[in-house]
């Protein structure tokens, strides 16, 4: 009887039941905070859903793909996805390249190593609300950047220019989150065998050859992680355009899908429309994540 019980427990919890038990609280957290809200969002996206008074019983009829049709034909939605595409094209390659180069440089620093690592990491742990004021000071029409540029300053200025608002936001996010990705690369660099660099030196490789032929391939798993995290961060862009451009301005040029979800779902009372945007956004991120694994990690 006891053996049968142990067999059932092992079949349920696996070979290491203690690990499953320790992971259970986080699994419950994921189910409550992520899985249930996402499942409910999918349900909302297929129904005529609207907010009602607490305790009120209202009908939410099934509307099929009507919300998705409305989303796909809405010019504001298409513009928001185009905006986030511009953001990702600037942010992801710039973040990946700068994080790797700076991590390699910091890994070779002998003096003030801790200070430099902390200096790069501080913007990441600082709230966006706190550092937005600095960037507004820099990029306002009468800000420091325009003062330095003088007659070369753009008109309209950076954050009120439809062609420059999203690139400036991309630069802000790159600067703010760079420290986190540098740490990921620093951790990966510790696992690169020094023998590889020694062999490359024996073969006559210079610094660039070592970087391109040894370092870059050796940290490929970290690069895949950096890319996918940067993509997810970009897909969830909200705080930066909300604060820097006053909610997606000018004329929607910096509106992201998540910001549009907030505006349509909460401010305008269309949660079914906003839920459809969210579902499409998740599908898009999953597709990009698969492409990332397929081409960067080389997995099927």
C-alpha positions in Angstrom: 0.0 0.0 0.0 2.8 2.4 0.9 4.7 1.6 -2.2 1.6 2.3 -4.3 1.2 5.6 -2.6 4.8 6.6 -3.2 4.4 5.6 -6.9 1.3 7.8 -7.3 3.1 10.7 -5.6 6.1 10.3 -7.8 3.9 10.2 -10.9 2.2 13.4 -9.8 5.1 15.4 -8.5 7.9 13.9 -10.6 11.2 12.5 -9.5 11.9 15.5 -7.2 8.7 16.3 -5.3 10.4 18.8 -3.0 11.2 21.0 -6.0 7.6 20.9 -7.2 6.4 21.8 -3.7 8.8 24.7 -3.5 7.7 25.9 -7.0 4.0 25.6 -6.2 3.6 29.0 -4.6 5.1 30.7 -7.7 2.9 28.6 -10.0 -0.2 29.7 -8.1 1.0 33.3 -8.4 1.4 32.9 -12.2 -2.0 31.4 -12.4 -3.7 34.2 -10.5 -1.7 37.2 -11.8 -1.1 36.1 -15.4 -3.0 33.0 -16.6 -6.5 34.0 -15.3 -6.4 37.6 -16.4 -5.2 36.6 -19.9 -7.9 33.9 -20.2 -10.5 36.4 -19.1 -9.2 38.9 -21.7 -9.6 36.3 -24.4 -13.2 35.7 -23.2 -13.9 39.5 -23.2 -12.5 39.9 -26.7 -15.2 37.6 -28.1 -18.1 39.3 -26.2 -19.8 42.7 -26.1 -18.3 43.6 -22.8 -18.6 46.8 -20.9 -18.1 48.0 -17.3 -21.2 47.9 -15.0 -21.9 48.9 -11.5 -20.7 46.5 -8.8 -23.3 43.8 -8.3 -25.2 44.6 -11.4 -26.2 41.6 -13.6 -25.8 42.5 -17.3 -25.7 40.4 -20.4 -22.5 40.2 -22.4 -23.5 38.6 -25.8 -21.1 36.6 -27.9 -20.0 38.7 -30.9 -17.5 36.3 -32.4 -14.7 38.1 -34.3 -16.4 41.5 -34.4 -14.0 43.0 -31.9 -11.0 41.7 -33.9 -12.5 43.1 -37.1 -12.9 46.5 -35.4 -9.3 46.4 -34.2 -7.8 45.4 -37.5 -9.7 48.1 -39.4 -9.0 50.9 -36.9 -6.3 53.4 -38.1 -5.2 54.2 -34.6 -4.5 50.5 -33.9 -2.4 50.1 -37.1 -0.5 53.3 -36.3 0.2 52.0 -32.7 1.6 48.8 -34.0 3.7 50.7 -36.6 5.0 52.9 -33.8 6.1 49.9 -31.7 7.7 48.5 -34.8 9.8 51.6 -35.1 10.6 51.4 -31.4 11.8 47.8 -31.7 13.9 48.4 -34.8 15.8 51.0 -32.9 15.8 49.6 -29.4 16.5 45.9 -29.8 19.6 46.0 -32.0 21.0 49.0 -30.1 20.4 47.4 -26.7 21.9 44.1 -27.8 25.0 45.7 -29.4 25.7 48.2 -26.6 25.1 45.7 -23.8 27.5 43.2 -25.3 30.3 45.7 -26.1 30.0 47.4 -22.7 29.9 44.0 -20.9 33.1 43.0 -22.6 34.7 46.3 -21.7 33.6 46.0 -18.1 34.8 42.4 -17.9 38.3 43.6 -18.7 38.4 46.6 -16.3 40.7 46.1 -13.3 40.2 49.3 -11.4 36.8 50.7 -10.3 35.0 47.7 -11.7 32.3 47.6 -9.0 31.7 51.4 -9.3 31.2 51.2 -13.1 28.9 48.2 -12.9 26.7 49.9 -10.3 26.8 53.2 -12.4 25.3 51.3 -15.4 22.8 49.5 -13.3 21.4 52.5 -11.4 19.2 53.8 -14.2 17.5 50.4 -14.5 16.4 50.3 -10.8 15.4 54.0 -10.8 11.7 54.6 -11.4 10.9 56.0 -14.9 8.9 58.8 -13.3 12.0 60.0 -11.5 14.3 60.1 -14.6 11.7 61.3 -17.1 12.2 64.8 -15.7 15.8 64.7 -16.7 15.0 63.7 -20.3 12.3 66.4 -20.5 15.0 68.9 -19.4 17.3 67.6 -22.1 14.9 67.3 -25.1 12.4 70.1 -24.5 12.2 72.9 -27.1 14.4 75.0 -24.8 16.3 72.1 -23.3 20.0 71.4 -23.1 20.2 69.4 -26.3 18.7 72.1 -28.4 20.8 74.7 -26.7 23.9 72.8 -27.6 22.7 72.2 -31.2 21.7 75.8 -31.7 20.5 76.3 -35.3 20.8 72.5 -36.0 18.1 71.7 -33.5 14.9 70.1 -35.0 11.8 72.2 -35.4 9.3 71.1 -34.0 11.5 69.8 -31.1 12.2 66.2 -30.3 9.2 65.1 -28.2 6.7 67.1 -30.2 8.0 66.0 -33.6 6.0 63.2 -35.2 9.2 61.7 -36.8 11.4 62.0 -33.7 9.2 61.3 -30.7 9.4 57.5 -30.9 13.1 57.3 -31.7 13.8 59.5 -28.6 11.6 57.2 -26.5 13.6 54.2 -27.9 16.9 55.9 -26.9 15.5 56.6 -23.4 14.4 53.0 -22.9 17.8 51.7 -24.2 19.7 53.9 -21.8 17.5 53.1 -18.8 17.5 49.3 -19.2 21.0 48.8 -20.5 22.4 48.0 -17.1 20.2 44.9 -16.7 21.3 43.5 -20.1 25.0 44.2 -19.3 24.7 42.1 -16.2 23.2 39.2 -18.3 26.2 39.4 -20.7 28.7 39.7 -17.8 27.3 36.5 -16.3 27.6 34.8 -19.7 31.2 36.0 -20.2 32.2 34.3 -17.0 31.4 30.9 -18.6 33.5 31.5 -21.7 36.7 29.3 -21.3 39.9 31.3 -21.3 41.5 28.5 -23.4 39.5 29.7 -26.4 41.1 33.1 -26.2 44.5 31.6 -25.7 44.0 29.3 -28.7 42.9 32.3 -30.8 46.0 34.2 -29.7 48.2 31.3 -30.8 46.5 31.4 -34.2 47.4 35.1 -34.5 43.9 36.5 -33.9 43.7 40.2 -32.9 41.2 41.7 -30.5 38.4 42.1 -33.1 38.9 38.5 -34.3 38.6 37.2 -30.8 35.5 39.2 -30.1 33.8 38.2 -33.4 34.9 34.5 -33.5 35.1 33.6 -29.8 33.0 36.0 -27.7 29.9 36.4 -29.9 29.3 32.7 -30.5 30.1 31.8 -26.9 27.4 34.2 -25.5 24.8 33.3 -28.2 22.3 31.9 -25.6 22.6 35.1 -23.6 22.0 37.1 -26.8 18.9 35.1 -27.5 17.7 36.0 -24.0 18.5 39.6 -24.3 16.7 39.9 -27.6 13.5 38.2 -26.4 13.5 40.3 -23.2 14.0 43.5 -25.1 11.2 42.5 -27.5 8.8 41.8 -24.6 9.7 45.1 -22.9 9.1 46.9 -26.2 5.7 45.2 -26.7 4.7 46.3 -23.2 5.8 49.9 -23.7 3.5 52.2 -21.8 5.1 54.4 -19.1 7.6 56.1 -21.3 5.3 57.5 -24.0 2.7 58.2 -21.4 5.1 60.4 -19.5 7.4 61.8 -22.1 4.8 62.8 -24.8 1.8 63.3 -22.7 0.0 60.1 -23.6 1.1 59.2 -27.2 1.6 62.6 -28.8 2.1 64.3 -31.1 -1.0 63.1 -33.0 -0.6 59.5 -31.9 3.0 59.3 -33.2 4.3 57.7 -30.0 1.2 55.7 -29.0 2.0 52.1 -28.3 -0.6 49.2 -28.4 -0.6 49.0 -24.5 -1.1 52.7 -24.2 -3.9 52.5 -26.7 -5.4 49.6 -24.7 -5.4 51.8 -21.6 -7.0 54.7 -23.5 -9.7 52.6 -25.2 -10.3 50.2 -22.4 -10.3 52.4 -19.3 -10.6 56.0 -20.5 -13.2 55.4 -23.2 -14.9 52.3 -21.7 -14.3 49.8 -24.4 -12.7 46.8 -22.6 -13.7 44.3 -25.3 -11.9 46.4 -28.0 -8.8 46.7 -25.7 -8.8 43.0 -24.9 -8.7 42.2 -28.6 -5.7 44.4 -29.0 -4.0 42.6 -26.1 -4.7 39.2 -27.6 -3.3 40.2 -31.0 -0.2 41.7 -29.2 0.4 38.5 -27.3 0.2 36.5 -30.6 2.6 38.8 -32.2 5.1 38.5 -29.4 4.9 34.7 -29.5 5.5 34.7 -33.2 8.6 36.9 -32.8 9.8 34.8 -29.9 9.6 31.7 -32.1 11.5 33.4 -34.8 14.1 34.5 -32.2 14.6 30.9 -31.1 14.6 29.6 -34.7 17.3 31.9 -36.0 19.4 33.0 -33.0 19.4 29.8 -30.9 19.1 27.6 -34.0 16.2 25.6 -32.5 13.2 24.1 -34.4 
